[in-house]
Amino acid sequence: TPIRLSLERLEMKYASKSKDLDKVFSNVTKVIHEEINNLQTFATEFSKFAKLPEAVMKHYNVNKQLAEICTPYQTELKIDLKLEEKLPLIFADKIQVKQVLENLIQNSINAAKDNFIITINTNSTDSVINISIQDNGYGINAKYINEIFKPYFTKSRGGTGLGLAIVKRIIESHGGS
């Protein structure tokens, strides 16, 4: 819709030989580039969602993975890592779990208040590894809580609505929740 409306405006200005055609052209091309980027992002996320690759399971240290993922973010926000020292190795697809963790951290960044604080905890009970990611955002309205894992549901401006759906799908394919 933004592309169509922008092109129609440009056509109208061109047809009327408008004096501000250069300005309109500049604005229209900016909108079109932004919308193409949004469509590319959406297509990429949809592709990931539609064809999740087969998991390559192996044991590895998820605490180390979390520390590596969080390091680049540490310059722009505070991430408080509370990682259980003797956490057992996780048996999972490392690339897919990385996607889960990055999606959840990005979701927290999108939801966090101006003074970003994200707390990440790991612990284990019996043979279960728990990972908790908490931000200081406002949370989601209770009426939407049952929707957040459904494809295309988003309350984030510019979001595709696929991030949490992908997270859920990967976690469930690993036997988690």
Phi, psi and omega in degrees: 000313178299325178293312180300312181297320179295316179295320178298319178297316180297315179300318180296316180294321179294314182298326181270006180052044184301144179286339180260026181302319180300316180295314179298316179303314179299314180295318181295315180295325177298313179299315181297316178299316179299315181292324176296318176299318178298318179295321177297315179300313180299314181297319178297312180296319179297319180299317178298319181291317185290322184230072176296124182293159178296136183291138173252098188276136173202162177277135176202169183271105182288333175298317178296318179298316179299316179299318179295319180294319186283334184308311181296333181281339188299338180284332184256344180206168180263122173243119180264106180269121177240083189258128178298124186301315185256041179295130178297159175295143177270146176251101187199174173276113186300321182291318179292321178294324176300317178300317178300309184296318178295319178298317181292320178294316178297322176298319178295319178298317180295330184266341188291154177288181181304321180266082187302125170221121177238131178247128179240124180244143168232145173199170180224146173224127184054240181252022182249132175258127180253133175236125181240130177237119184233137177239173181260028178284180183280349182082182181249144178304135183305330182291345180257355189302326180281355183260341195298336180262003179278138178303139176077000175277127177209147171242006182263129178296126180084000180283155180267342184078015180249344185303306181287332175295319177295315179305309182299315182297316181293312181300314179294326178291341176265007179081015182256183176213000000 
